[in-house]
Amino acid sequence: MSRVGKNPLQIPNGVKLTLNGQDITIEGPKGKLNHTVHSEVTVKEEDGTLVFERSNDLAFSRSIHGTSAAIARNMIQGVTEGFAKTLELIGVGYRAEQKGRDLNLVLGFSHPVIVTAPEGITLKVEAPTKISISGIDKQKVGQVAAEIRKYRRPEPYKGKGIHYTGEQVRRKQGKTSGK
């Protein structure tokens, strides 16, 4: 049995849970999220906890069992605390500036890169080389961070590019001359 899926999920105070068949709606102080659970998994609310059970023991059912529980856990955390990722711009002349909801990135191209924040995501420039991405949906926050990072991935020789905060980039030695 899935270790993640078999554990009942506590519903904290201030969080409202609505079950409608396979649809889960979770509403909290930061917002509202909903998700449709796969038909192989049944969801029940028992005494302030959320319990996930699978219909059979096939490999797909086992995998979707734990995935469904993890998604619900992330939804509860999102509507209570929220999620955030921080990106750092490393390189000469690389900088970011806020223009309303948009982000204007100077990354060494002949033109600035303009990133528009999708619904439910907040983009904030903390410093000229530091970008903060926050929201209540973990998947959406990670996706926006990955799309911004895709404009200039960290390169292995000088380490220039857009890094996640705390990310270690493996550096290569480069060419040796004279031998």
C-alpha positions in Angstrom: 0.0 0.0 0.0 1.2 3.5 -0.8 2.8 5.1 2.3 1.6 8.5 1.2 -1.9 7.3 0.3 -2.6 5.2 3.3 -2.1 8.0 5.9 -5.3 10.0 6.6 -5.0 13.7 5.8 -5.9 16.1 8.6 -8.0 19.0 7.7 -6.9 22.1 9.7 -9.2 24.6 11.3 -10.2 27.4 8.9 -10.2 25.1 5.9 -13.5 24.1 4.3 -13.6 20.8 2.4 -16.4 19.9 -0.1 -16.7 16.5 -1.7 -18.9 16.0 -4.7 -18.3 12.5 -6.1 -14.7 12.5 -7.4 -14.4 16.4 -7.1 -12.6 17.8 -4.1 -12.9 21.6 -3.4 -10.8 23.1 -0.7 -11.3 26.6 0.5 -9.0 28.4 3.0 -7.8 31.9 4.0 -5.7 32.3 0.9 -8.1 31.1 -1.8 -10.0 28.1 -3.3 -8.7 25.1 -5.2 -10.4 22.2 -6.8 -9.3 18.8 -8.2 -11.0 15.8 -9.8 -9.6 12.5 -8.4 -9.2 9.6 -10.7 -12.0 7.0 -10.7 -9.6 4.3 -9.4 -9.5 6.1 -6.0 -12.3 6.9 -3.7 -12.3 9.8 -1.3 -14.1 9.9 2.1 -14.2 12.5 4.9 -14.2 10.9 8.3 -14.0 12.9 11.6 -12.0 15.9 10.2 -9.7 13.7 8.1 -9.6 12.9 4.4 -9.1 9.2 3.6 -8.1 7.8 0.2 -8.8 4.2 -0.8 -8.0 2.5 -4.1 -10.3 0.0 -5.8 -7.7 -2.7 -6.7 -4.0 -3.6 -6.4 -2.9 -2.9 -10.0 0.3 -0.8 -10.5 -1.6 2.1 -11.9 -4.1 2.1 -9.0 -1.2 2.0 -6.5 0.5 5.0 -8.2 -2.5 7.2 -8.6 -3.5 6.4 -4.9 -0.4 8.2 -3.6 -0.5 10.9 -6.2 -4.1 11.8 -5.3 -3.3 12.0 -1.6 -0.2 14.2 -2.3 -2.2 16.6 -4.5 -4.8 17.0 -1.8 -2.1 17.6 0.8 -0.5 20.3 -1.4 -4.0 21.9 -1.9 -4.5 22.2 1.8 -1.0 23.6 2.3 -1.6 26.0 -0.6 -4.8 27.5 0.7 -3.4 27.9 4.2 0.3 28.9 3.7 0.9 29.2 -0.1 3.9 28.3 -2.1 6.9 30.3 -3.3 10.0 29.9 -5.4 12.9 32.3 -5.8 15.0 32.8 -8.8 18.4 34.5 -9.1 19.8 36.1 -12.2 23.6 35.6 -12.4 25.5 37.3 -15.2 26.9 40.6 -16.2 24.0 43.0 -17.1 21.3 40.5 -16.2 18.5 42.2 -14.3 14.7 42.2 -13.7 12.2 45.0 -13.2 8.6 45.1 -12.3 6.1 46.7 -14.6 2.6 46.3 -13.1 1.9 42.5 -13.2 4.5 42.0 -15.9 8.2 41.2 -15.4 10.8 42.9 -17.7 14.0 40.7 -17.9 17.2 41.9 -19.5 19.2 38.6 -20.2 21.8 39.6 -22.8 19.4 39.3 -25.8 19.0 42.1 -28.3 15.5 42.7 -26.8 14.0 42.6 -23.3 12.0 39.5 -22.3 8.5 40.3 -21.0 6.8 37.7 -18.7 3.2 38.1 -17.8 2.0 36.5 -14.6 -0.9 34.0 -15.1 -4.0 34.2 -13.0 -3.3 33.2 -9.3 0.4 33.8 -9.5 2.3 36.8 -8.1 5.6 37.9 -9.6 7.7 40.2 -7.4 11.2 41.6 -8.0 13.0 41.7 -4.6 16.3 43.0 -6.0 17.4 43.7 -9.5 18.8 40.1 -9.7 16.2 38.3 -7.5 12.6 37.2 -8.5 10.0 35.8 -6.2 7.1 33.7 -7.6 4.2 32.9 -5.2 0.7 31.5 -5.3 -1.6 28.8 -3.9 -1.2 26.2 -6.6 2.1 24.3 -6.2 2.1 23.0 -9.8 1.4 26.4 -11.3 4.1 28.1 -9.2 6.7 25.5 -10.3 5.6 25.7 -13.9 5.9 29.5 -14.1 9.4 29.3 -12.4 10.5 26.7 -14.9 9.2 28.8 -17.9 11.1 31.9 -16.6 14.3 29.8 -16.0 14.0 28.4 -19.6 14.9 31.8 -21.1 18.5 31.4 -19.8 19.4 28.1 -18.2 22.5 28.1 -16.1 25.5 27.3 -18.3 28.3 25.0 -16.9 31.4 27.0 -17.7 30.8 30.4 -16.1 27.6 29.6 -14.2 25.7 32.5 -15.9 21.9 32.2 -16.2 18.7 32.0 -14.1 19.2 29.8 -11.0 16.8 28.6 -8.4 17.9 29.9 -5.0 20.3 27.4 -3.5 20.8 25.4 -6.7 24.2 24.0 -7.2 25.4 24.1 -10.9 28.1 21.6 -11.8 30.9 23.5 -13.3 33.1 22.3 -16.1 36.8 23.0 -16.4 36.9 24.4 -20.0 39.8 24.2 -22.4 43.4 24.1 -21.4 45.8 25.9 -23.6 49.5 25.4 -24.4 49.8 21.6 -24.1 
